[in-house]
Amino acid sequence: MFFANQSQTNVTVGLQYQGLLGLVLFSILTTVPCCVFLFINVIMLFTLRSKPVFRETSRYVLLYNLLFADTVQLAQSQLLYLLAVCRIMLTYPVCGVLTMLASLTTAISPLTLVVMSLERYVAVCYPLRHATIITIRNTEVAIIVVWAFSSLNVLTRVLLLLVFPLKHLQSLQMKDFCSKESMLPDPVSDLYEKAFTYFLFVSAGVAVICSYIGVMLAARSASTDKASARKARNTLLLHLVQLGLSLSSTIHNQLLLAISKVLERIITVRIQIVLYICIIILPRCLSSLIYGIRDQTIRPVLMHHLCCWWRQSPFLSVIPGETKISILIS
């Protein structure tokens, strides 16, 4: 997300004081986890398109949309991080495209979490009407609305970008690292970004909390499936954690600024690396970990695809034997 871009610049400035060894070390510490999570996300995306049960069930279609946005966001954040570490300056048009892409995917994730939470609420509180309300067609309409709302935000940012004085620049080559601050430096853009971000996450948080309360109240009813209500409640709690981690990135820079005033630069840079992994990278892979481990339908297929890749990889030893997994589709 946008707050990650400025963090990447801050980390790089600090790393310049640590020499080549520190540069390589901290780059590895961030790149390796990112590549691992990207690999898991890609396998998860393939898994969600590999069986009819995933393509024809609303919750899995929503999960695919969430995971796709998270994967693009994760790859884009790490790309900007590596470009900053290598001190590669982009041109203003290229940086503008990357920042607009970050804006799009940043809004899609919390909005999709809201739709997924409402789906769980309907499944528990209105089980007899769930099949008629949560259909594939309605799910596709909800996804279109999510993308349209996110695209409207991007369009607004593009309009704000038009006031950027490119014609007064001697060259389109940037003199600083690519970040939203470099592309939207005026106070109006900053005010709009803060207002939209806080409105988005507060609204999403209220929707998830209300869904959780509704499920809790429904669980007390004698006619409600207790096991289904408990699973839905735990899922909504995990969605709330995802929202919280994503929201924490909005105070990332302010937190680092406060830390830098107290601690030495070397320690601050190390803390920045940890926060980058925990706040920027980890939330982008939580969906794969949550559903890949908890969901009894996804887990065997995901493990099967992971095992197949392991056996077919030329860099890994081949393990004899076959893994056969079948799924009952009712």
Secondary structure, DSSP 8 states (H G I E B T S, - for coil): -HHHHHHHHHHHHHHTTSHHHHHHHHHHHHHHHHHHHHHHHHHHHHHHTTSHHHHT-HHHHHHHHHHHHHHHHHHHHHHHHHHHHTT---BHHHHHHHHHHHHHHHHHHHHHHHHHHHHHHHHHH-TTTHHHHS-HHHHHHHHHHHHHHHHHHHHHHHHHHTTS-GGG-S-SB-SS---HHHH--SHHHHHHHHHHHHHHHHHHHHHHHHHHHHHHHHHTSTTS-HHHHHHHHHHHHHHHHHHHHHHHGGGHHHHHHHHHTTS-HHHHHHHHHHHIIIIIIGGGTHHHHHHHHH-TTHHHHHHHHHHHHHHH-TTS----S---------
